[in-house]
Amino acid sequence: LVAFSPARLRGASLPRGMPSDVVVNILAGGMAGMVETMLTYPLDLAKTRQQLSASASGSTWSVLSAAYREGGVSGLYRGLAAPLAAETPRRALKFTMNGVFSSQLRALWPPDCARPSLGADVARAGAAGSLAGASETLIHTPVEVVKIRMQAEGRLQGQGPLRIAADIFQRSGVRGLYSGIEAYALRQALWNGCFFGLIGLGKHSLPAALFGGSVPSRDFTLGLLAGSTATCLNNPLDVAKSRIQHMGLSRWSGAVILEVAASEGARGLCKGLPARLYRSAPGHGLLYMGYEFFAGLLRKSL
């Protein structure tokens, strides 16, 4: 954080023609995403292994224990390089595009200053989030495909993300790297629409005064509640995405969800949810709190 201290940033000039809000969203979103990814990655690995197992795969902690026995601490962070390298631009894109779409929707659907509507504000926030979530998959899908392959099987141990990406490209071309993009886009649209919509609602409904005047505590709680709710809602799509990308299938997410429901029941559609919630609850609390913290710091400094 020293590199982003006010002393370093004060007096810095923005790139010519670049709005300050865009710079703030890029930097704050990227820094917050990097911190959140590093702290919560082992739980993402456990989630993926649970979802790819067609049988009972044990608790989250038993999966993590097995990963640790296989490779020690490095086993818990297998596949980290790909998402970590992508999280800065991904989170930056998420918050930047959310800001862009929010501005566009306010222009198309301007708020009524005379008669403010909480419902309309939340709807705009949710729609902007959905559009931002879907757009990020255009860049991030290949990273997700590589991450899933690295997390899934011990036989990939020792292979770096670039080697795995090259192998996928040689076998299946660009289509292989974008396997599961439909499921991923739907997952991200649903998650981000819910997340940003609930954040918009929470800002009206949960003032900082309820948290002893602590804005960071309010922001952490908002991120925790919004992220956890969104995670519960989109888990069936996450299960479908993981299976499609692991096998390199060309299938629609709806067909995979129906197949899982028929063969494994509701339990199959909820696979990986505990691990996702263990990660999502504190992780998205940290993400949103970190974003607001870095954004506030940058707005004062740029």
Secondary structure by P-SEA (a helix, b strand, c coil): cccccccccccccccccccaaaaaaaaaaaaaaaaaaaacaaaaaaaaaaaacccccccaaaaaaaaaaaccccccccaaaaaaacaaaaaaaaaaaaaaaaaaaaaacccccccccaaaaaaaaaaaaaaaaaaaaaccaaaaaaaaaaacccccccccaaaaaaaaaacccccccccaaaaaaaaaaaaaaaaaaaaaaaaaccccccccccaaaaaaaaaaaaaaaaaaaaaaaaaaaaaaaaacccccaaaaaaaaaaaccccccccaaaaaaaaaaaaaaaaaaaaaaaaaaaaacc
